[in-house]
Amino acid sequence: MGTQNMILNVFKKYLAIGLVGITVTDRYGGVCPIRGSSMSPTFNPSVGSFTDDYVFLEKFCLDKYKFSHGDVVIFSDPTNYKERCVKRIVAMEGDYISNVSGVVKVPEGHCWVEGDNSASSFDSRSFGPIPLGLIHGRVTHIVWPPQRIRKN
């Protein structure tokens, strides 16, 4: 019985730690990798580098959709919900933005996002404004690699 109780106690301890970890990453934020060059030079400035940037994704902004012009956000790709994208907000609901089709008014509950590297960015210039509900959080810091640790 002693070994069985010890195993049960260890299981309970790791279960509690796991549940706390899931709650923290789901509600408050977590670390995400940045892939590709669409946000270069802000993220992944060295093309062909073996080290992608890792960033802290803050989720407090999701409460009442508190976003601003210039925020870098991670969101679900509106054309493929399984993929995540990272882009900068350049216009909020009610703002006007010009693109190749003319002038577009960003509808209520949406924002316009663009990559910093326009030559290799699939963004609102391709798919239009995105619903704020697709946003997973705001990028606040680069946390890896060590030589690039800084606030965004």
C-alpha positions in Angstrom: 0.0 0.0 0.0 2.9 2.4 0.7 4.1 2.4 -2.9 0.6 2.8 -4.3 0.0 5.9 -2.1 3.4 7.3 -3.1 2.5 6.9 -6.8 -0.9 8.4 -6.2 0.6 11.4 -4.4 3.2 12.0 -7.2 0.4 11.8 -9.8 -1.8 14.3 -7.9 1.2 16.7 -7.6 2.0 16.6 -11.3 -1.7 16.8 -12.2 -2.0 20.0 -10.1 1.1 21.5 -11.7 -0.2 20.7 -15.2 -3.6 22.3 -14.5 -2.0 25.4 -13.1 0.3 25.6 -16.2 -2.6 25.2 -18.6 -4.6 27.9 -16.8 -1.7 30.3 -16.8 -0.9 29.9 -20.5 -4.6 29.9 -21.5 -5.5 33.0 -19.5 -2.4 35.1 -19.1 0.1 34.3 -21.8 2.9 32.1 -23.1 5.9 31.7 -25.3 5.4 31.2 -29.1 7.9 30.7 -32.0 7.9 33.1 -34.9 8.4 31.4 -38.2 9.2 33.0 -41.6 10.4 36.4 -42.8 7.1 38.4 -43.1 7.9 40.4 -39.9 11.7 40.8 -40.7 13.6 42.8 -39.5 11.5 43.0 -36.3 11.5 39.2 -35.9 13.9 36.7 -37.5 16.1 39.4 -39.0 18.7 36.9 -40.4 17.2 35.1 -43.4 18.2 31.4 -43.3 19.1 31.6 -39.6 18.7 28.3 -37.7 17.4 30.2 -34.7 13.8 31.5 -34.9 12.8 34.2 -32.5 10.5 33.2 -29.6 8.2 35.8 -28.2 6.0 36.2 -25.2 2.3 36.4 -26.2 0.3 38.4 -23.7 -3.5 37.7 -23.5 -4.8 40.4 -21.1 -5.5 42.5 -24.3 -8.2 40.0 -25.3 -10.5 41.3 -22.5 -12.6 43.9 -24.4 -10.2 43.7 -27.4 -7.8 46.3 -26.1 -5.6 46.7 -29.2 -3.8 49.8 -30.6 -2.2 50.9 -33.9 1.3 49.4 -34.0 0.6 46.3 -31.8 2.1 43.1 -33.1 -0.5 40.3 -32.7 -0.7 36.6 -33.3 -4.0 35.5 -34.9 -5.6 32.6 -36.8 -5.1 32.8 -40.5 -8.6 33.8 -41.9 -8.1 31.5 -44.9 -6.8 28.5 -42.8 -7.8 28.5 -39.1 -5.2 25.9 -38.3 -2.4 28.3 -39.1 -1.2 31.2 -37.0 0.1 34.4 -38.3 2.0 37.3 -36.7 1.5 40.8 -38.1 1.3 44.5 -37.0 -2.0 46.3 -36.6 -2.0 49.3 -38.9 -5.6 50.3 -38.8 -8.5 49.7 -36.3 -12.3 49.6 -36.8 -13.5 52.8 -38.4 -10.1 53.7 -39.9 -9.6 54.1 -43.6 -6.7 52.4 -45.3 -5.6 52.6 -49.0 -4.5 49.5 -50.9 -4.4 48.4 -54.5 -8.2 48.2 -54.7 -8.7 51.8 -53.4 -9.6 53.1 -50.0 -11.1 50.6 -47.5 -13.0 51.4 -44.3 -12.1 48.9 -41.6 -15.5 47.5 -40.4 -16.6 47.4 -36.7 -15.0 44.5 -34.8 -12.1 44.2 -37.3 -8.6 45.4 -37.8 -6.1 45.7 -40.7 -2.8 43.8 -40.2 0.4 44.0 -42.3 3.8 42.3 -42.1 6.8 44.5 -41.7 8.4 42.9 -44.7 5.8 43.7 -47.4 7.7 41.7 -50.1 7.1 38.4 -48.3 3.9 39.0 -46.3 0.5 37.4 -46.7 -1.7 39.9 -44.8 -4.7 42.2 -45.0 -3.5 43.4 -48.4 -4.4 39.9 -49.6 -7.3 38.8 -47.4 -8.8 42.1 -46.1 -9.6 43.2 -42.5 -9.6 40.4 -39.9 -12.1 39.9 -37.1 -10.7 40.9 -33.7 -12.0 37.5 -32.5 -9.3 35.7 -34.5 -6.5 37.3 -32.4 -4.8 35.1 -29.8 -2.8 37.8 -28.1 -0.3 40.7 -28.4 3.5 40.1 -28.7 5.3 42.0 -25.9 8.8 40.7 -25.8 11.4 38.6 -27.7 12.5 36.0 -25.2 14.8 33.9 -27.4 17.6 33.8 -28.6 19.4 35.4 -25.7 21.2 38.1 -27.8 17.8 39.4 -29.0 15.9 39.5 -25.7 14.1 42.8 -25.6 10.7 44.4 -25.3 8.8 44.7 -28.5 
